[in-house]
Amino acid sequence: MPSRYVLPMFPYPSGRLHMGHLRVYSIADVLARFERKNRSQPTKRIPRSSSLPNNQRISNLESHSNKVIFPIGFDSFGLPAENAAIERDVAPAEWTKLNMNAMATQLKSMGTSFDWERLVSTCDPSYYRWTQLIFLRMHQQGLVYRKQSIVNWDPVDQTVLANEQVDSEGKAERSGALVEKKKLEQWFIKITEYQNELLNGLDSLNWPTRVKQLQKNWIGRKDGFQISCEIDGQNEDISVFFTNPDAVKMAEYVAIACDHPLIESSAIPCKYRPKLLQTAKNIQNSHFTPVQKAALGCSTGLFSINPVTSRRLPIYLSGAMPSEFGVGATFGGSLLDSKDAAFAKQNGIPPMKENDSIAVDFDLEPFKKTHFRLRDWLISRQRYWGTPVPMIHCSSCGIVPVPEADLPVILPENVKLSGRGGSPLASCSEWVECQCPKCKGPAKRDTDTMDTFIDSSWYWLRYLDPQNDKQICDPSLPAKHLPVTTYIGGVEHAILHLLYARFVGLFLFKSGIAPGSQDSEWKGEPFKLLLAQGMVTGQTVKCKTSGRYFKPEEIEWTGEDVARHAWTKDTHQCFELDAETPIVKATGEVGAISYEKMSKSKYNGVDPSEIIEKYGSDCTRLAILYKAAPTDELIWDERGIIVTATAASEASPQIVDTSKLEKELLFALHTAIKEVTHAMTTTFGFHVAIASLIKLTNHMDALPTSYHSHATFKDALSGLIQMASPFAPQSSQEMWANLHPNEPRTVHEIPWPSVSEAALKSDSHVCVVTVDGRKRGTVQVPRGAEKSSIEEITWDCEEARNWLFDANTGKRVQFGKVIVVKDGAVVNFVTAKKA
């Protein structure tokens, strides 16, 4: 049987897990536990010893994990650790390690069954050694290069800022200075070399349609035409790309993007240059909205000659022109687009009338061109806490790769972090100064670190062989275990993380680092099926006028307003609770209730540890899994937590006719097995699976207590506990131990129950009872019964009694006729027509 690889996206070690983490890891753990039971694989652990001989280590991996792989790790590099180090005066490594230990404890408290022996951490040199190797192999194949690129620059702290360090007003988070744009030499990876494969490969993936569409849009294939236009009075041309074949005939101007090379060209007339450069800078500023940017524009003072119409077209910088569209220049015209017409009017460009359009016979076929929106991956970061770029700068030899034998290039310790100046690594002269591996002369290390997306782009491969200190992964393993069977994570990672992981996967496969085999599914796409779980939202209360969010202690609850639901332990049913109106203590005003993404600023966050401490991990998991389908938004309400029983009651034997009860119970049991298995393997509708288990529980609760000692009841209870074990592992094991005290195996080692089709062949079927075509209830009727018998049985339908019997006399209503449809599938009582 092929292996199964269940993989949730690994967390950033911030120190505390949130409800989103609880949801994704509960979903993943349910799948992993189900897969183990479905393959009769007990949970075992890999002997942890990197000193084992390679063949013995691989043998251990294979013997314990050739069926279900369920690893965990930490995406542990990144800016938050560096910021925390500055704020708390603690080393990023120390802060990160403390957080990883705390989060590991939290993950275990959730009742998860991760294989902790496969643990990886991206900040560990034993991991980022291989990240650096991937970089060097890409460099060998011409996929890595260096060029100037625009960065966010803080003029006060004299440092590069990440986008998240720039506020909505375009100011630096730390210094408050207005952020500038500056060009720096940066490292890039040529992801564009794989753009066709990345686009075409989406068709083979079992991913949500919206996620695939997001990736398609990001890759952005555009088929159109590209022609060169002479710049009037200059000894150069400008390339123009357009998708509408009429554009070349109806063009009124040429629009260029804010980073087009022409903007800094010496051809720009002096009087236009200051405004042009300032407008380009304004367009690039992150605090401008797309609508504001689209309104920006100015003339370059240059004109191009349309080679088709010979018209002289002014060249304009336009904020509405995307840099990634074609070559950054296109035709604009009032007759082509309403936005073009607005731009032309705003900038005083004379509009073309319909009869001005020149009817020319021009063959555009030779000028067909395809462009992609996708741009190469900028991986340089002027930060400390990241994977060092393994390159050396030599005055004689230029830029030289670090020899693979010298990897990893380890981050220096005791680096002073201030958030000011250039890269923190540049100040560490002992680390920077080195020997050129080529000429052996003095040289300097590159002081950039890599984008953390590169760390998380290949961790799924390292999990297969995490203790290998000779190779990134034993080459025999990818063909056996890849692609990942089910990848679980938030839709917010739909574009960049998933795109980069796909690109790196294709590179690893094609370069032979992670080879496949002729009969293997592994062809470079790392994730076969993507389960994108929905967001967890929490209740907020805010001011109806200002929109300010209130803290819980600012609110008191009173009155009835909105109906909520809670779960009853005794009846296993939902009932309505009296909801309360939020009153602001200080003003007496009524607050507005809404459900939004949990965050500290909205005071609606919930600590999973507190919920688990209060209710236990099983109840918390059930609440998360039952409330909504995994892919839907989950509105968190603590009062909806399901309380699970942890013991089965003993009953005294009584004499009872068991034949009918046995058939009905077996039918209920195997219906549940069929429904739950379908939900676990096909739809991932865990809420539906739990509902099926509740339905089975209700059926068993309704049986006479004297039947509890019957063997069939015990079998059904065993099946119920087995099916509940992926959802509520601890309670299920406790009940299993009580039910089977002499069974040496845990419930998690027992195979998943199979469906008996014979048990599903019931002697009766459901009959829908309708009155004048409206459904009033259902009853069970014997298969093959005569119409007269079916009609007689339907009179006993309790749900339809109010319509079938006279309320005053208690006698049967005299209907005009009774119609039995499809062997009793429906019985329709038709009211007699009045005379």
N, C-alpha and C positions, 0 to 999 in steps of 0.2 A: 504494500500500500504506500503511495507517495507520501512524503512528509508534509506536515502542515506547519506553517510559520505564521503565528499570530503576533502582530507587532503594533503596539500603541506608540505614538510619537513621544519621545523622551522629554522630560521636563527640564526647564532651566532652574537651577537650585537657588531660588530666591529665599528659601528658608521656611516658607509656609505654603502648603498646598491649598488651593481654593476649590470651590465646588465644581468648576470645569474639569480640574484634575480628577476629582472623585468620580465624575461621570465617565470620562474617557477610560479610566483604569478599571472601573466596575464593568463597563461594556466589554473591554478586552479580556478581563479575567473570566467572565461568563463564557465567552467564546473559547478560551483556552481550556477551561475545565470541561466544557462540552466535548471539544475535540479529543481530549484525553480519554474521556469515558467512551466516546464513540469509537475509539481505536483501542480500547482496553489498555491504555498506557498509564501506569501509576506515576505519580510525581516523584522524580528522583533527582539527585544532585550530582553534578560533575565533580570528581575529585580535583581539588584545586592545587595544581603544582605545575608551574611553568618549566620545572626541571625535568619533567617526564620526557622520555624519548618521543620524538615526533609521531612515530607509528602507534605508540601506546596512547598518547594523548588523543590522537584522532580516533582510535578504537574506543576510548572512553566517551568521546563526543558522540560517536555513532551509536554505541550501545544504549546510551541514555536518552538521546534526543533525535532518533531517526524518524520519529512520528510527529511530535508536536514541539515546536520551539517557541518559547515565550519569555524573551529577555527584557531587561530594563537597564537603564543607564542615565547619565546626566549630560545635558548640553551645557557644559560648565564654563566655557569662555564667554566673555562679553562685557559690554560697557557697564552694566549695573554693578558688577563686582569691583570695577575700577573706581566708580563713583563712591561706593560704600567704603572702599579703602581710604579715600580722601576724607570722607565725612567722619569715619570712625577711627582713623589712624591705625588701621590694621592691614596686614598684607592681604592682597586679593586671594592668594592661595589658602591662607588660613581661614578667611571669611567663607570662601567657597566650600572648603572641607567641612566646616561646622554645619553649614546649610545642607550639604549632601547627607550628612549623618542624621540630621533632624528630619529631613524629608524621607529618608529610607525608613526611619521609625514610623512615620505617618503612613507610608505606603503599606507597610506590613500590618499596621493596625486596621487597614481597610479589609483585611482578610484576603489579600491577593496572593496568587501562587506563582509569582515571578521566579525565574531561575536566576537567583542572585549570583551564582557562580559565573554567569556570563556578563556581569556588570562591567560597563565601560564608562569612562569619564573623559570628555574631549580635552580637558586641561592636563591630563596625565601625559608625561613625555612618552610613555609606552604606546599611547594612542596617537598623539600629534606627530610622532616620528613618521607614521604612515601617511598622515595628511601632507607632510612635507614631501614624502616620496611621490605621492600622486601629483603634486605641483611640479616636481622635477621631471617626471615622465611626460607630463603635458608640455613642459618646456622643450624637452627633446623632440617632440613631434610638432613643434611650431605652433602650439596652441596658447602659449603664454608670451605676452609682449608688454612693453612699457611705453606709455605716452602721456602727454599732458592732459589733465582733465580738471574740470571746475569742481571746487570744494567749498563748503561753508567755512568762512574764516572769521574768527573773533579778533578784531583789531586791538582789543584791550589785553586779553589774555594771550594773544599771539599764538593761537592754536586752532587746529581743525576741529569742527563740530559735526557730530552726526545729526541727521535730520531731526531726531527726537530731542536734541538739545537746543533746538530753535523753536521759540514760542510762536503763537499765532500772529504776533505783530512783527515777526522777523528779527527778534532780539535774542541774544545769547541768554540761555537759562541761568548761567552762573554770574556773568559780569553785567548783564543788562545792555550791552553794547549792540548797536544795529549791525547785524551780520552782513559781511561782504562776501562777494564771490571772488575766488582766487584760483589761479591755475597752478597745479602741482604735478610733478611726474608721478604716475600711478601705475600699478600692475593690473593688467587685464587678462582674462581668459577668453579665448575665442569660442564662445558657446554658439556663435552664429555659424560656425562650420557644421553644426549638427541641426540647423533649423528645420531642414526638410524632414529629417528622421524624427525630430521631436514633434513635428506637426502630424506626420503620417502615422506615427506610433500610437497616437491617441485613439485611433479607431479600434485597436485591439484590446484596449483596457476596459475592464468592468468598473468604471468610475461613474459617479453621478454626472448627468448630462450638463448641469450648470458648471461643474468644476472643469470638465473638458472644454466647455465653451469659453470659460475664463482663460484657460491656457491658449486656446486657439486665438483669442483676441489679443493676448499678450504677444504671442509669436507674430501675429498680424500679417499674414500673407496678403499682398495686394498685387493684382495683375493689372497692368496698365501700359502706358507708352512713355518713352523718355526721348526727348530731343534736345539738342544743343542750340541755344540762342546766342547770337553774337551780342556782346555788350557794346553799345554804340560809342564810338570814339576811343575804345580800349582794345588792346591786343589780347583779349581773352574772351572766353565764352562762359555761359552759365547753363548748367544742365537743369532741365525742368521735367518733373514727373507728373503725370495726370492719368486718371482712370476713366474720365468721360471723353470719348473720342471727339465730341463737339467742342471741347474746351479750347483746342488749338485754333478754332475758327472764331470763337466768341470771346476770346481773351481780351480783357481791358488793362490788366496789369499782371506782374509777376510778384507773388508773395514768397518771402523767404523767412525761415525760422530764426530764432534769437541767437543760435549758435552757428549760423551759416558762415563759412570762411570769408565771404564777401564783406561782412560787417567790419572786419579789421583789415581789409585790403587797402592798399595805398591808392587804389582807384577812386575811393570815396572822396568827393569834393570836400574841402576843409570846412566849409560853412555848415555842412550836414553832419559832420562827424560827431561833435559833442552830443547833439540831441539823439543821434542814432545809437551811440554807445550807452547813453543813459537809459534810453527806452529798452534796449536789449537787456540791460542790467535789471530794470524793473520787471520785465517779463520773467526773468530767471528767479526773482525773489519768491521764496516759498510761501510768504504770508499773503500773496495775492490769490484770490479765488480764480477758477477757470473763466468765469464770466468777466471778471475784472481784466484778466490777461487778454482775453479776446478783444476787448475794446482798445487795447494799446496798439499803436502802430505809427510809423513815420516813414517818410521818403528817404531813400539812400542817395538821391540826386543822380542816380544812374538810370539809363534806359536800355532795354534789350530789343533786338529786332526779331519779330516773329517770322521764322523761316517759311511759314505757309502763307500768311497774309501780307507779309512785309510791313506790318504795322510797327510803330515805335511804342513799346510798352514800358511804362514806368516800373521800376523795381522798388517794392515796399517791404519794409520789415513789418510782419504781422504777428500779433500775439496769439491769433487763432491758428497759426500754422504750426503743427506739431513737428518737433525736431526729428522724430522717428518716422515721419511720412516720407517715403521714397528717398530723395536726395536733399530734402530740406528746402525745396523750392517747387512751386506749382503755379498754374495759371489761375487767375481770379477773374470773375465777370458777373455783372448784374443779371445777365440772362441765364447764368448757370446755377446760382444759389442765392437765396434771400440774405444769407449772412454776408456773402460777397457783395451784394448790392448795398447792404448797410455800411460795410467797410469802405466801399468806393464813395458813397455819399459823405461819410464822415471825413474822408481825406481829400475830398474835392476832385476825385477822378471822374472824368466825363463818362457818363453811361453810354453804352452802345444800344442803339435801337434795333428792333428785330429786322428791319429792312436794311440795316447796315451790315449784317452778317454776309460775309463774302462766300459765295457758293464756289468753292474750289474743289477740284477732284484731286485729293491727296491721299496716297496709299500709306496708311499708318502701320501696315503689317510688318515692315522691316524694323519698326521702332518699338515693337512689343518688348516689355520688360517686366520682370517680377521683383518686387522688393518686399522685405520683411520689416515689421516694426521692431522686432527683437534686436537688442544691442548687446555688444560684448559685455561680459561680467566684470565689473570693477571690483577687485578684491582687496585693494590696499586700504589699510586703516592706520592712522597715526596714533596708535594706542599701545598700551603695555600688555593688557590681559588678553592675549590672542596667540595664535600659532605664528611664530616668527617666519618671515619669508626667507627660505634657504638660499640666498644669493649673496655674493661678495663683490664689492666694487674695488677694482684694481686700477691704478692710474696707468699701468702699462697694458694690461690685458682686457680692460673694460669690465663688463659685468660677467662674472663667472659663477656657475652653479656650485653649490657645496657638494662634494662627492657623496654618493649614497652611503658609503661606508662610514662617513662622519656624522650621519644622522643619529639621533635628532639634534638640531640646533636648539639647545635648551634655554628657556627664558632665564635671565639673571635674577638673582634674589636681591633683596634690600635696595630696590630701585625707589628713589624718592618720587612720589606721585603728588602733583599739585593741581593738575588740570590746566596748567599754564605752560606756555612755550610749545615747542614742537613735540615730536615723538619722545616719550619718556625714555625709550631705549637709547636715543641719541646722546643722552647725558651720561650714559654708563660707558665711559671710555674703555674700561678694562674688558668689557664684553665686545664693544664695537671694533677695537683694534685687533686685527688678526693677520694671518698669513695667506697670501693668495695661493690657492691649491695648484695653480698653473705654473707661475714663475717663481713662487716661494718668496716673493717680495712683500713689503708691507701693504696691507689692504684694510678695508673697512666692511663690516657686515651691513647688510640692508637693515634699516631700522623700522620698516613697516611690519605690521602684523596682518594676518589675513581676516577677511570677512568671516564671521562665525557661521554663515551659511555653508561654507566649504567643509567645516567640521561635521555638520549634520547631514551633509550630502551623501555620506558613505557609511554611516554607523551601522546600517542594516547588514553590511557585509562583514564588519568586524565581529559582530555578535556570533557569527558562525564559528569563529576561531579566536576568541578573545585573549588567550594566553600564549599565542604563537609569537615568539620573539625572533623568529627567523624570516617570516613572511607576513604580508598583510592578511593573508588567509590561505590555508592549504588549497591548492588549485583543484583538488578533487571535490571540494564541498559545494561550490556554487551550483554546479550542474545537479546536485542531489537535492538542494534545499531552496533554491531560488526559482522563480521570484517569490517574494513575500506573498503568502496566500491572502491575508486580510490585513490591511494597514488602516489604523484607526486614529483619527485626529480631527482637529477643528478646521472648518472651511476657510478660516482666515489664512491658512497656509496653502490655499489652493493654487497660488501662482508661484511665488518665488521658491519656497522650500521644495515643493514637488517638482518644479521645473529643473532646478539645479540638481536634485537627486536623480532625476531621469537622465540628465545630461552626463553626470558623473558615472552613472550605471552603464550607459552606452559606451563611454570611454573605457571603463574598466573591462568591459566585455571585449570590445574591439582590439584593445591593446594586449589582451592575453593575461592581464592581472587577475581577472575573474572569469576564466574560460568556461564555456558550456560544453555540451556533447551533442552528438547527432540526434539522440532520442530525448533530449532534455527540453523543458519549456523555457529554460533560461536563455534569453537572447539579448539581454541588456536592459530590459524594462524592469525596474526593481519591485514595483508594486502591482500585483495582478488585480486585486479588488480593493477599492477605497471605500471605507465607511466614514463619511464626514458627519460627525455628531453635531447636533444643534447646540446653540448657546444656552447657558443657564442664566435665567434672569431672576432678580429678587425684587421684593416690594420696596418702592420708594414713596416718600411723602414729600411733596413740595408745595411751595406757595403758588396759588392759582394766578397771581398777578406777576410776581417777579421771577418765578421759576426756581427760586432758591430751594435747595434740598435741606430738609430738616433732619437733625440727629434723632435717634430713637428716644432719647431722654427729653427732647423738646415736645414730645407728642403724648397726649393721653387719648385713650380709645373709649368711645361711648356710642350708644344707639345702634340701630340696624341700618345697613346701607346696601352691602353687596353680599350675595350668598357665596359661601365657600364650602369646601367639602372636606370631610375627615373620614378616617377608616375605623371601623369598629372591630375589635378583636373577637367579640363573641359571635357576631352574625356575618362577618366577612363581607359587609356591604358598606357602600358610601351613604352618608347622610349629610344634610345641610347643617352648617353651624351659623349661628347668628354672628354676622360680621359686624365690625364696629366702625364708626366714623372717626377719622383722625382729627382731633382738636388741638390746635397749637396752644400750649399752656400760656405763653406770654400775651397772646392777643385774643384768644378765643375764636379765631377764624378756623374754618374747615379747610383742612389740607387736601390736596389732590393726590389720589392714589394712582400709581402706575407701576408697571413691571419693566425693569430695564437691566441691561448687563451689569453684573455686580462689580462695584468699584468702591474704593475708600471714599472718593469724593462725593458719592451718592449715599453713603452710609447704609448701603443695603447688602454689604458683604456678609457671608456666613462662613465661619471657620469649621471645616469638616471634622476636625478633631473634637470640637465641643459637641457636635451632633453625635459622633460615634461614642464619645464618653457617656452621653446621656441615654442613647437608645441602643447602642451596640452596632457593630459593623453590618450585621445581616439586615436589620431593620432599615438602616440608612441606605444600603445597597438596593433593597426592594423599593424603597421610596423613590430613589433616583430612576430605577429601571421601569417601574410600573406607571409612573406619572405621564410619560410621553414616549413616543417612538424615538429610537436613538438619533434619527436625523432631524427630528423636530425640536423647536425651542422648548425648553423645560422651565416652567414657572415654579420656582421653589416656594413651598409653603410647609413649614415644619409640622403643621397640624395634619398634614396628609401622610405622615409616616405610618407605615404598616407595622403593626406589632405581631411578631410571629410566635407561635407556641413552640415550646422546646421539649415537650414530652407527650407521649400518647397515653390516654387513659386506659386503665384495665377495667374490664367488664365481666360480671358473673355470667356463666353460660346459661342460656335459656333455650327451651324447645321452640323452634320456629320453622316454618316452611321456607326453605332456602332456595329452591330451584329458580323461582322468578327473580329473587334478589340477586342471585349469582349472575344470571344472564345480564341483568341491567347494570350491575357493577362492572362486569367485564367489558360491556359495551362502553360505559363511561370511562373506564381506565384506558382502553385502547384508542378511544377517540382522543383523549388527552395526549397520549403518546404520539399519535399521528399529528395533531395540531402543534404540539410543542416542538417536535422534530422538524416540522416544516418551517416554523418560525425561526429556529436556530440555524437552519441550513440554507434557507432561501430568502426570506424577507427581513431577517434580523429584527422582527417585531417582538422584542422581549416583553413589551407590555401585553401583547396578545398571548404570549406563552404563559405569563403569570396569570392572566385572566382564565386560561384553560385549566391551570392548576387550582385556581380558586373554585372553578365550576366543579372539578372533581372532588375537592374538599367538601363543598356544600352537599354533593350527592352522598358522600360517605357519612357526613354529619347527620343526614336525615335518616340513615339506616337505624333499625332498632339496636339498642346497646347489646342485646343478646346475640346479635350477629357479629359483633366485634371479635369473638373468639374463633370465627370460621376461618378456615385456611385461605379462602379466596379474599376475605377482607385483609388478612395479613399480607397477601401477595400484592393487593392493590395499594396498601399502605407502603410497602417496600418500593413499588413503582413510583408512587407520589414523592417519596423522600429522595429517590434517585434523581427524578426530574427536577426537584427543587434544589438539589445540591450545588449546581453552578451558580444559582442566584443567592442562596443563603447557606454557604458552605459550613459554617460552624454549627448552626442550629440543626442542619440536616445530619451532620455527623453525630451529634448528641442523640437525636431521635433514632438514628440507625443503630447506635450502640445499645440503646434501650430495647429496640425491637429484636436485634440479633446479637445478644451478649456473647455468643460463642463463635461469631464470625471474626476471623483474624484480619480480614481486609477492611479498610475504611470504606465509606460510601463512595469516596472519590476513586477507589480502585475497582469498583464494580462496573462492568460494561453497561453502556446505555441500553435501556429496555427497547425491545423490538415490537413492532406492531403485529398483532394477530388479525389477519383479514377475516378469519372465521368468526372471531368475537365481534367484529363489526357488522356481521350479517345478522341484523336484528329480525325477530319474528314480527315486529311491528314497525310502523313508520309514522311520521308526523302528518296529521291532517289539519289543515287550516280551516277554521270555522268562520264563515262570513255571513253577514246579514245585509241583504240588498247590496252585495258587492264590497262591503266594508269589513275589514278583518276585525273580529271580536275575540279571537282566542285560538288555541291549538289543543288537540288531543292526540293520543297515541291510538292507532287502529291496527288490527291484525292484518298482515299481508294476505291478499287473496280473499278477503272477506266479501260477502255478498253486499250489494248496495243497501239493502234493507237493514242489515246488521250495522254497517258503517253509519247510516242515518241515525239509528237508535243510540249508538255510542256517543254521537256528537251532542245529543240532548244533555249529556252529563258533563259537558264542558263548563267548568266552574267560572272561567273568565267571561263566557258569553251568557251567563245565566240571566243577567238583567235584560237582555234582548230576546231571550228565548221563552221566558216565563212571565206571566202577568203579575205585576207587583202586588196587586190587591187580592187576587184569588189564589195565586201560587200555581195556577194551572198553565199548561203549555199554550203558547200563543198559536192561534190558527193561521198558519202561513198559506199563501196561495199555492206554492209548490216548493219542493226541496230538490236541489240539483246536486248530484254526486259527480264530481269531475275527476278524470284520470285515476280511476281505481281508488278513489278516496283521498287524493292529494288535497282536494278542496271540496268542502260541502257548503253550498250557498243556499241560505234560507231567504226566499223571496216573499215579501209582504203581499198579501192579497189586495187586489185593487178594489177601491170602494165603489159601490154601485152608484 
